[in-house]
Amino acid sequence: MAQKIIYWVLTALVAFIFVGSAIGKFTANAEALKMGAGFGLSPQNFITLGVIEIVAAILFIIPRTGILGTLLLAAYMGGAIATHLEHGLPFIAQCVIQAFIWIVAVYRFPELRTRILNK
């Protein structure tokens, strides 16, 4: 029972990160738009990124599609890390989120744990 609670709490934390980020993009708050403009993104691109975050988070939450969601979230964060590197901005937060995604995924999916850790 405790393992199932941990499973869902960790899953919810990952989803919360991406849903919160997507909401920021949908509401087009001034700080997000300013940062996006610095990256060369239009407000329409922000909506697209928000949709991608929501879809990937939903796929991550659903156990049957969780590994696909993991791969999409990891790819998304890889893009965020690359964008921050390209613009000379700090990227530690993105690396921490990336690591957290993988830690949660390895915990949630025994088949992924077997593949990655050879156990």
N, C-alpha and C positions, 0 to 999 in steps of 0.2 A: 504493500500500500504506500509506504513512504517513498519507494522508488518511483511509483507512478506520479506522486505529487511532485517530486523533483523533476521528473520528465516534463510534466506540463508547465511547471514554473519556469524552467529554462527555455522551453519552447515559447512561452508567452513573452519572456524578456527579449528574445531575438525578434519576435514579431512586433513588440512594442517599439523597438528601435526603428524599424523600417516603416511601420505605420505612422509613427510620430514624424519621421522625416517626410513621408509622403504628404501628410496633412500640411506641413509647412510649405510644401511645394504647391499644393492645391489652393491654399489661402493666399499665396503669393505675398508673404510678409516682406517688408522692405529689406531686411537684412539678407534674406535668402535671394531676393532678386538682385541685390547689389553684388553678392558673391557670384551668382550665376552670370551676371553681365561681365564680371572680371574673367570668367572662364570662356566667354563668348557664347553663352546660352541665352536664347530668347525665352520669354514667358511661356510660349507654346512648348518649347523643349522641356521646361520645368514640369508641365502637366504630363508629358510623355514619361519623364523619369519617375514621377509620382505613381503613375499607372504601373510601370514596371516594378517598382518597389512593392506595391500592394499585391500584384499578381504573384510575385516571387514569395512574399511573406505568406500568402494563402497556401501556395503550394508547399511551403515549408511546414506549415501547421498541420496539414492533412497527412496522417501517417503514410498512406499509400503513395503519395507524391512527394514525400519529405526529402528524399535524396535529390530529386530534380530541383526542388526548392533550394536545397543547400547549394547545389552547383550554380544556380542562377544568382543567389545572394552573394556567393563567393566571387563570381564573375563581376557582379555589380561593384562590390567593394574593391576588386582589383582595378577596375576602371577609376574608381574614386581615388585610390592610392596613386595611380599613374597621373591623373589630372592634377592632384596636389603636388606631386613631384615636378611635373612640367612647369607649374607656375611658381615653384619655389616656396610653397606653403607647408606648414607642419602637417605631417601625415601619420603621426603616432596614433591618434584616435581611430583612424580608419584601420590601421594594423591591429589594434586591440579588438575592434569589432570583428574583423576578419578571423582572428584567432578564436574569438568567442563562438562564432558561427561553427567553426570546425570542431571545437571542443564539445559543443552541444550536439552536433551531428554524430560524432563518434560515440557519445553517450547514448543517443536515441536509437541509432541503427546498428544492430549487431553485425549485419553484413558489411557495412562500411568499416566498422572496427576491425573485422577479420581481414578485409582487403588492405587497409592502411597499416595496421599494427601486426599483421601476420599472426593473429591469435585466434 
